[in-house]
């Protein structure tokens, strides 16, 4: 008499990629579909046809993980309004771009030809994934594809993209809260300006450097430790003084401040200057917070 064997359920490979992303969205409290903006370096020297194929591989990898893509024309419209974002690959620029496009992820890929004596030296592939929930890089991966064909390079870049998404989604995170006396101080977390006090936002678990700058007050710096699943509060009383705000604050005009347009922790920030940015009218404002009244809305 035969013994019935237990049935083994098999799942497509993409389910394994999707699960952490679903958990990620659930933990962030965002019921909307995750969206990504793809930024491509164009100064690397690879042929245009090859670059297009590589971009297609990044798009395919993201779509396989149920991540929506921001249209290229939408990104171009934003950059047309803020030319300083063109060719800028810093966390500060990714923060701004993601906010204006209502995009949770900014995926920057590069494909730089390798120097070599071979007929086809190959490419140096890299993926940098900016996590808009926390305002920081969630993953940065790099891999050589020596003597690769275009198809092989595209497959490898697609795999790098999937790994970067999973790495960022799997990183433990908590909540960072920063309060100051007086309120309205610019908040820099690990060198990137992310808002003004009172400030409340998700942050990767671990140590962070927080700098507060306020015109007419001395800047203050604090080291803090964010633990997984818990809020970490930082309270700072600023002292009056002649010291200017941090240099990065002085270099950025007030109407181009990221916090000028975005409410941090659910509170709208009052605005008084005219924007040069473009916010797409086809999308909801960031995290359900209405766009400021002086924001130019463009529909496509």
Steps between C-alpha positions, in 0.01 A plus 500: 500500500645835397536778751375833368781750477432849635443753224776754466387842384734684269494875447643709219835660579353849490292421810822483700594844372156645563449393863757739653360784291146431625628489858692821436191686381298365792755613756514848350124531525472586130214311336580637155700305248872569528636710215854553377675769298786375284798734461757412238853637477563605142867592521632145523577455131293189428311505166145637512349168386681314776392758759139458389523124540649538845225739604246249374656236726466729803138574412419131451656407836300766685175409327552132584500608866171687453669839518347768280716723282492877475475603135811650344301801377388570857859503623606722209221745586628530855861544389390765251366697798808441716805483278731439798366144515640422156807280536484515880533162671529601865262388772376858528399503132340155524303619802369797304424299187314230690290757685397688188412181316330334797740209458605277789815379326761664280713245314822630349692267269832535322671293233859609455724326242788313655850585388666196347689359210232255393274549201202537735627608843151509653328733744521615860137483616365677807163558665432760768153484658376804692225420750264794514331377818812573702675749271820296464671246280355158570744301289799552272623205296772470238620216281727452201374330187821423314466399133122500534258519212224763517252234609730368772564850631126572503428179692768580754374855548146371548623264769690783670178703500303221669771452760511874575123515555508201733801631689336836562164344590666263744690765695357553851357843564344708772381860532709810560336798671682832536369800694667835558453820694423706304324289238566538128864388503632325189567130570799328341522123549839354405568804284170515309242769569172317560262745666444752776407462864270363623627206294373142491601243241603138455873433532723199453597338829848594618699808590425831333646850514236770535589866439259788560547842343292812558569857393600706803592194709805283538481170316485188717605142427380182671585133460201271544417130473182386325373156596278276291126559534536775760498881502816687594453857620761776489432829682729797444494853641680734264707783639489851361819595323666658199607168351324447162296190423693208342669587171264279300207699634653830385575367152141396432242774431197472723261439212702189406497348846364146504306567820347807342273275292462187708329450833697279736303290749163607364524874570490739206782752475397859421656637183548859387727487193421406140603152391700411193414133553234305315270259682305263283125551527431138417628381836395558859719716719761331714353263759156658472623849587360765259750685284576859602275765348786654301593176326463488123293195404535360148276232349606278209 
